[in-house]
Amino acid sequence: MDKYVCEVCGYVYDPAEGDSENNIPPGTAFADLPADWECPVCGASKDDFVKQE
């Protein structure tokens, strides 16, 4: 699964780790995150993330 990077603060969403702060379990693909999910570091929206190359 692809990792995604927040263009605002540089946080990397890693599907293998999920996002425990927002109750997102490990194994959750970025595309499967809720539409209102926000960066746990800076609060940016999903639209502010790009796929890590």
HTML snippet that shows the backbone in 3Dmol.js (N, CA, C, O; Angstrom):
<script src="https://3Dmol.org/build/3Dmol-min.js"></script>
<div id="view" style="width:600px;height:400px;position:relative"></div>
<script>
const pdb = `
ATOM      1  N   MET A   1       0.847  -1.198   0.000  1.00  0.00           N
ATOM      2  CA  MET A   1       0.000   0.000   0.000  1.00  0.00           C
ATOM      3  C   MET A   1       0.885   1.252   0.000  1.00  0.00           C
ATOM      4  O   MET A   1       1.958   1.279   0.604  1.00  0.00           O
ATOM      5  N   ASP A   2       0.410   2.265  -0.684  1.00  0.00           N
ATOM      6  CA  ASP A   2       1.176   3.495  -0.818  1.00  0.00           C
ATOM      7  C   ASP A   2       1.098   4.350   0.437  1.00  0.00           C
ATOM      8  O   ASP A   2       0.090   4.371   1.143  1.00  0.00           O
ATOM      9  N   LYS A   3       2.205   5.060   0.691  1.00  0.00           N
ATOM     10  CA  LYS A   3       2.248   6.035   1.775  1.00  0.00           C
ATOM     11  C   LYS A   3       1.909   7.400   1.187  1.00  0.00           C
ATOM     12  O   LYS A   3       2.173   7.662   0.013  1.00  0.00           O
ATOM     13  N   TYR A   4       1.325   8.262   2.006  1.00  0.00           N
ATOM     14  CA  TYR A   4       0.956   9.608   1.563  1.00  0.00           C
ATOM     15  C   TYR A   4       1.566  10.635   2.506  1.00  0.00           C
ATOM     16  O   TYR A   4       1.627  10.430   3.719  1.00  0.00           O
ATOM     17  N   VAL A   5       2.016  11.750   1.925  1.00  0.00           N
ATOM     18  CA  VAL A   5       2.710  12.791   2.680  1.00  0.00           C
ATOM     19  C   VAL A   5       1.861  14.057   2.739  1.00  0.00           C
ATOM     20  O   VAL A   5       1.303  14.493   1.732  1.00  0.00           O
ATOM     21  N   CYS A   6       1.774  14.636   3.928  1.00  0.00           N
ATOM     22  CA  CYS A   6       1.081  15.917   4.103  1.00  0.00           C
ATOM     23  C   CYS A   6       1.976  17.017   3.544  1.00  0.00           C
ATOM     24  O   CYS A   6       3.117  17.185   3.972  1.00  0.00           O
ATOM     25  N   GLU A   7       1.437  17.766   2.580  1.00  0.00           N
ATOM     26  CA  GLU A   7       2.226  18.846   1.973  1.00  0.00           C
ATOM     27  C   GLU A   7       2.380  20.038   2.908  1.00  0.00           C
ATOM     28  O   GLU A   7       3.220  20.907   2.671  1.00  0.00           O
ATOM     29  N   VAL A   8       1.584  20.087   3.960  1.00  0.00           N
ATOM     30  CA  VAL A   8       1.655  21.212   4.895  1.00  0.00           C
ATOM     31  C   VAL A   8       2.784  21.015   5.907  1.00  0.00           C
ATOM     32  O   VAL A   8       3.601  21.911   6.120  1.00  0.00           O
ATOM     33  N   CYS A   9       2.822  19.811   6.540  1.00  0.00           N
ATOM     34  CA  CYS A   9       3.793  19.621   7.621  1.00  0.00           C
ATOM     35  C   CYS A   9       4.779  18.482   7.410  1.00  0.00           C
ATOM     36  O   CYS A   9       5.740  18.353   8.168  1.00  0.00           O
ATOM     37  N   GLY A  10       4.557  17.646   6.383  1.00  0.00           N
ATOM     38  CA  GLY A  10       5.489  16.562   6.114  1.00  0.00           C
ATOM     39  C   GLY A  10       5.156  15.235   6.776  1.00  0.00           C
ATOM     40  O   GLY A  10       5.892  14.262   6.610  1.00  0.00           O
ATOM     41  N   TYR A  11       4.051  15.176   7.530  1.00  0.00           N
ATOM     42  CA  TYR A  11       3.628  13.919   8.156  1.00  0.00           C
ATOM     43  C   TYR A  11       3.393  12.865   7.076  1.00  0.00           C
ATOM     44  O   TYR A  11       2.814  13.159   6.030  1.00  0.00           O
ATOM     45  N   VAL A  12       3.841  11.644   7.334  1.00  0.00           N
ATOM     46  CA  VAL A  12       3.643  10.556   6.385  1.00  0.00           C
ATOM     47  C   VAL A  12       2.599   9.599   6.940  1.00  0.00           C
ATOM     48  O   VAL A  12       2.775   9.034   8.020  1.00  0.00           O
ATOM     49  N   TYR A  13       1.497   9.416   6.190  1.00  0.00           N
ATOM     50  CA  TYR A  13       0.498   8.414   6.559  1.00  0.00           C
ATOM     51  C   TYR A  13       0.963   7.081   6.002  1.00  0.00           C
ATOM     52  O   TYR A  13       1.083   6.910   4.789  1.00  0.00           O
ATOM     53  N   ASP A  14       1.223   6.143   6.894  1.00  0.00           N
ATOM     54  CA  ASP A  14       1.666   4.802   6.511  1.00  0.00           C
ATOM     55  C   ASP A  14       0.533   3.825   6.801  1.00  0.00           C
ATOM     56  O   ASP A  14       0.204   3.596   7.965  1.00  0.00           O
ATOM     57  N   PRO A  15      -0.072   3.242   5.757  1.00  0.00           N
ATOM     58  CA  PRO A  15      -1.188   2.320   5.964  1.00  0.00           C
ATOM     59  C   PRO A  15      -0.847   1.154   6.884  1.00  0.00           C
ATOM     60  O   PRO A  15      -1.720   0.637   7.581  1.00  0.00           O
ATOM     61  N   ALA A  16       0.416   0.735   6.891  1.00  0.00           N
ATOM     62  CA  ALA A  16       0.824  -0.376   7.747  1.00  0.00           C
ATOM     63  C   ALA A  16       0.696  -0.014   9.223  1.00  0.00           C
ATOM     64  O   ALA A  16       0.511  -0.894  10.065  1.00  0.00           O
ATOM     65  N   GLU A  17       0.792   1.282   9.542  1.00  0.00           N
ATOM     66  CA  GLU A  17       0.694   1.740  10.923  1.00  0.00           C
ATOM     67  C   GLU A  17      -0.688   2.275  11.271  1.00  0.00           C
ATOM     68  O   GLU A  17      -1.087   2.243  12.435  1.00  0.00           O
ATOM     69  N   GLY A  18      -1.421   2.766  10.278  1.00  0.00           N
ATOM     70  CA  GLY A  18      -2.714   3.396  10.554  1.00  0.00           C
ATOM     71  C   GLY A  18      -2.510   4.722  11.271  1.00  0.00           C
ATOM     72  O   GLY A  18      -1.456   5.345  11.145  1.00  0.00           O
ATOM     73  N   ASP A  19      -3.508   5.149  12.014  1.00  0.00           N
ATOM     74  CA  ASP A  19      -3.453   6.411  12.762  1.00  0.00           C
ATOM     75  C   ASP A  19      -4.186   6.197  14.083  1.00  0.00           C
ATOM     76  O   ASP A  19      -5.386   6.451  14.193  1.00  0.00           O
ATOM     77  N   SER A  20      -3.442   5.727  15.082  1.00  0.00           N
ATOM     78  CA  SER A  20      -4.056   5.390  16.371  1.00  0.00           C
ATOM     79  C   SER A  20      -4.699   6.600  17.034  1.00  0.00           C
ATOM     80  O   SER A  20      -5.672   6.458  17.775  1.00  0.00           O
ATOM     81  N   GLU A  21      -4.165   7.788  16.776  1.00  0.00           N
ATOM     82  CA  GLU A  21      -4.718   9.016  17.364  1.00  0.00           C
ATOM     83  C   GLU A  21      -6.172   9.247  16.931  1.00  0.00           C
ATOM     84  O   GLU A  21      -6.976   9.804  17.678  1.00  0.00           O
ATOM     85  N   ASN A  22      -6.489   8.805  15.707  1.00  0.00           N
ATOM     86  CA  ASN A  22      -7.833   9.003  15.174  1.00  0.00           C
ATOM     87  C   ASN A  22      -8.592   7.688  14.979  1.00  0.00           C
ATOM     88  O   ASN A  22      -9.525   7.606  14.180  1.00  0.00           O
ATOM     89  N   ASN A  23      -8.170   6.660  15.729  1.00  0.00           N
ATOM     90  CA  ASN A  23      -8.831   5.346  15.704  1.00  0.00           C
ATOM     91  C   ASN A  23      -8.867   4.707  14.321  1.00  0.00           C
ATOM     92  O   ASN A  23      -9.845   4.051  13.961  1.00  0.00           O
ATOM     93  N   ILE A  24      -7.794   4.900  13.542  1.00  0.00           N
ATOM     94  CA  ILE A  24      -7.672   4.259  12.232  1.00  0.00           C
ATOM     95  C   ILE A  24      -6.752   3.049  12.417  1.00  0.00           C
ATOM     96  O   ILE A  24      -5.570   3.210  12.722  1.00  0.00           O
ATOM     97  N   PRO A  25      -7.288   1.842  12.234  1.00  0.00           N
ATOM     98  CA  PRO A  25      -6.470   0.647  12.493  1.00  0.00           C
ATOM     99  C   PRO A  25      -5.383   0.421  11.432  1.00  0.00           C
ATOM    100  O   PRO A  25      -5.526   0.855  10.289  1.00  0.00           O
ATOM    101  N   PRO A  26      -4.296  -0.260  11.821  1.00  0.00           N
ATOM    102  CA  PRO A  26      -3.269  -0.624  10.842  1.00  0.00           C
ATOM    103  C   PRO A  26      -3.899  -1.407   9.694  1.00  0.00           C
ATOM    104  O   PRO A  26      -4.836  -2.179   9.897  1.00  0.00           O
ATOM    105  N   GLY A  27      -3.374  -1.198   8.487  1.00  0.00           N
ATOM    106  CA  GLY A  27      -3.896  -1.886   7.316  1.00  0.00           C
ATOM    107  C   GLY A  27      -4.952  -1.091   6.563  1.00  0.00           C
ATOM    108  O   GLY A  27      -5.493  -1.573   5.568  1.00  0.00           O
ATOM    109  N   THR A  28      -5.257   0.138   7.027  1.00  0.00           N
ATOM    110  CA  THR A  28      -6.256   0.978   6.367  1.00  0.00           C
ATOM    111  C   THR A  28      -5.586   1.789   5.256  1.00  0.00           C
ATOM    112  O   THR A  28      -4.721   2.624   5.521  1.00  0.00           O
ATOM    113  N   ALA A  29      -5.992   1.535   4.018  1.00  0.00           N
ATOM    114  CA  ALA A  29      -5.436   2.269   2.881  1.00  0.00           C
ATOM    115  C   ALA A  29      -5.842   3.743   2.953  1.00  0.00           C
ATOM    116  O   ALA A  29      -6.890   4.080   3.503  1.00  0.00           O
ATOM    117  N   PHE A  30      -5.007   4.610   2.394  1.00  0.00           N
ATOM    118  CA  PHE A  30      -5.317   6.041   2.402  1.00  0.00           C
ATOM    119  C   PHE A  30      -6.683   6.311   1.776  1.00  0.00           C
ATOM    120  O   PHE A  30      -7.454   7.125   2.284  1.00  0.00           O
ATOM    121  N   ALA A  31      -6.979   5.628   0.674  1.00  0.00           N
ATOM    122  CA  ALA A  31      -8.257   5.826  -0.024  1.00  0.00           C
ATOM    123  C   ALA A  31      -9.451   5.447   0.846  1.00  0.00           C
ATOM    124  O   ALA A  31     -10.560   5.933   0.625  1.00  0.00           O
ATOM    125  N   ASP A  32      -9.228   4.580   1.835  1.00  0.00           N
ATOM    126  CA  ASP A  32     -10.308   4.125   2.706  1.00  0.00           C
ATOM    127  C   ASP A  32     -10.484   4.977   3.962  1.00  0.00           C
ATOM    128  O   ASP A  32     -11.373   4.715   4.773  1.00  0.00           O
ATOM    129  N   LEU A  33      -9.642   5.991   4.121  1.00  0.00           N
ATOM    130  CA  LEU A  33      -9.807   6.893   5.267  1.00  0.00           C
ATOM    131  C   LEU A  33     -11.099   7.681   5.094  1.00  0.00           C
ATOM    132  O   LEU A  33     -11.490   7.977   3.965  1.00  0.00           O
ATOM    133  N   PRO A  34     -11.771   8.028   6.199  1.00  0.00           N
ATOM    134  CA  PRO A  34     -12.995   8.833   6.086  1.00  0.00           C
ATOM    135  C   PRO A  34     -12.712  10.158   5.378  1.00  0.00           C
ATOM    136  O   PRO A  34     -11.605  10.689   5.472  1.00  0.00           O
ATOM    137  N   ALA A  35     -13.698  10.687   4.676  1.00  0.00           N
ATOM    138  CA  ALA A  35     -13.537  11.944   3.927  1.00  0.00           C
ATOM    139  C   ALA A  35     -13.149  13.103   4.842  1.00  0.00           C
ATOM    140  O   ALA A  35     -12.476  14.040   4.412  1.00  0.00           O
ATOM    141  N   ASP A  36     -13.575  13.038   6.108  1.00  0.00           N
ATOM    142  CA  ASP A  36     -13.284  14.137   7.038  1.00  0.00           C
ATOM    143  C   ASP A  36     -12.019  13.890   7.873  1.00  0.00           C
ATOM    144  O   ASP A  36     -11.746  14.627   8.820  1.00  0.00           O
ATOM    145  N   TRP A  37     -11.254  12.860   7.522  1.00  0.00           N
ATOM    146  CA  TRP A  37     -10.004  12.577   8.242  1.00  0.00           C
ATOM    147  C   TRP A  37      -9.057  13.751   8.055  1.00  0.00           C
ATOM    148  O   TRP A  37      -8.996  14.354   6.983  1.00  0.00           O
ATOM    149  N   GLU A  38      -8.321  14.065   9.112  1.00  0.00           N
ATOM    150  CA  GLU A  38      -7.358  15.169   9.071  1.00  0.00           C
ATOM    151  C   GLU A  38      -5.994  14.688   9.523  1.00  0.00           C
ATOM    152  O   GLU A  38      -5.879  13.715  10.268  1.00  0.00           O
ATOM    153  N   CYS A  39      -4.967  15.377   9.066  1.00  0.00           N
ATOM    154  CA  CYS A  39      -3.600  15.083   9.490  1.00  0.00           C
ATOM    155  C   CYS A  39      -3.533  15.166  11.016  1.00  0.00           C
ATOM    156  O   CYS A  39      -3.948  16.171  11.593  1.00  0.00           O
ATOM    157  N   PRO A  40      -3.019  14.126  11.679  1.00  0.00           N
ATOM    158  CA  PRO A  40      -2.960  14.146  13.141  1.00  0.00           C
ATOM    159  C   PRO A  40      -1.948  15.142  13.695  1.00  0.00           C
ATOM    160  O   PRO A  40      -1.966  15.440  14.890  1.00  0.00           O
ATOM    161  N   VAL A  41      -1.073  15.658  12.849  1.00  0.00           N
ATOM    162  CA  VAL A  41      -0.059  16.612  13.304  1.00  0.00           C
ATOM    163  C   VAL A  41      -0.535  18.060  13.156  1.00  0.00           C
ATOM    164  O   VAL A  41      -0.449  18.849  14.097  1.00  0.00           O
ATOM    165  N   CYS A  42      -1.045  18.403  11.948  1.00  0.00           N
ATOM    166  CA  CYS A  42      -1.370  19.813  11.696  1.00  0.00           C
ATOM    167  C   CYS A  42      -2.839  20.072  11.374  1.00  0.00           C
ATOM    168  O   CYS A  42      -3.248  21.229  11.269  1.00  0.00           O
ATOM    169  N   GLY A  43      -3.643  19.010  11.213  1.00  0.00           N
ATOM    170  CA  GLY A  43      -5.067  19.202  10.953  1.00  0.00           C
ATOM    171  C   GLY A  43      -5.416  19.446   9.489  1.00  0.00           C
ATOM    172  O   GLY A  43      -6.555  19.794   9.177  1.00  0.00           O
ATOM    173  N   ALA A  44      -4.447  19.267   8.580  1.00  0.00           N
ATOM    174  CA  ALA A  44      -4.725  19.451   7.155  1.00  0.00           C
ATOM    175  C   ALA A  44      -5.700  18.367   6.663  1.00  0.00           C
ATOM    176  O   ALA A  44      -5.784  17.287   7.247  1.00  0.00           O
ATOM    177  N   SER A  45      -6.427  18.669   5.592  1.00  0.00           N
ATOM    178  CA  SER A  45      -7.402  17.720   5.057  1.00  0.00           C
ATOM    179  C   SER A  45      -6.716  16.691   4.163  1.00  0.00           C
ATOM    180  O   SER A  45      -5.539  16.831   3.828  1.00  0.00           O
ATOM    181  N   LYS A  46      -7.466  15.654   3.779  1.00  0.00           N
ATOM    182  CA  LYS A  46      -6.928  14.623   2.879  1.00  0.00           C
ATOM    183  C   LYS A  46      -6.454  15.230   1.563  1.00  0.00           C
ATOM    184  O   LYS A  46      -5.532  14.709   0.935  1.00  0.00           O
ATOM    185  N   ASP A  47      -7.075  16.318   1.146  1.00  0.00           N
ATOM    186  CA  ASP A  47      -6.707  16.973  -0.112  1.00  0.00           C
ATOM    187  C   ASP A  47      -5.284  17.531  -0.085  1.00  0.00           C
ATOM    188  O   ASP A  47      -4.697  17.796  -1.134  1.00  0.00           O
ATOM    189  N   ASP A  48      -4.733  17.708   1.117  1.00  0.00           N
ATOM    190  CA  ASP A  48      -3.392  18.259   1.257  1.00  0.00           C
ATOM    191  C   ASP A  48      -2.311  17.177   1.272  1.00  0.00           C
ATOM    192  O   ASP A  48      -1.147  17.458   1.561  1.00  0.00           O
ATOM    193  N   PHE A  49      -2.704  15.934   0.959  1.00  0.00           N
ATOM    194  CA  PHE A  49      -1.755  14.826   0.928  1.00  0.00           C
ATOM    195  C   PHE A  49      -1.459  14.409  -0.506  1.00  0.00           C
ATOM    196  O   PHE A  49      -2.330  14.455  -1.374  1.00  0.00           O
ATOM    197  N   VAL A  50      -0.220  14.002  -0.737  1.00  0.00           N
ATOM    198  CA  VAL A  50       0.197  13.483  -2.043  1.00  0.00           C
ATOM    199  C   VAL A  50       0.867  12.134  -1.841  1.00  0.00           C
ATOM    200  O   VAL A  50       1.461  11.872  -0.796  1.00  0.00           O
ATOM    201  N   LYS A  51       0.763  11.280  -2.859  1.00  0.00           N
ATOM    202  CA  LYS A  51       1.372   9.952  -2.766  1.00  0.00           C
ATOM    203  C   LYS A  51       2.882  10.098  -2.705  1.00  0.00           C
ATOM    204  O   LYS A  51       3.476  10.853  -3.475  1.00  0.00           O
ATOM    205  N   GLN A  52       3.495   9.372  -1.787  1.00  0.00           N
ATOM    206  CA  GLN A  52       4.950   9.412  -1.642  1.00  0.00           C
ATOM    207  C   GLN A  52       5.592   8.662  -2.804  1.00  0.00           C
ATOM    208  O   GLN A  52       5.200   7.539  -3.123  1.00  0.00           O
ATOM    209  N   GLU A  53       6.562   9.281  -3.422  1.00  0.00           N
ATOM    210  CA  GLU A  53       7.251   8.661  -4.580  1.00  0.00           C
ATOM    211  C   GLU A  53       8.320   7.709  -4.102  1.00  0.00           C
ATOM    212  O   GLU A  53       9.007   7.093  -4.916  1.00  0.00           O
TER     213      GLU A  53
END
`;
const viewer = $3Dmol.createViewer("view");
viewer.addModel(pdb, "pdb");
viewer.setStyle({}, {cartoon: {color: "spectrum"}});
viewer.zoomTo();
viewer.render();
</script>
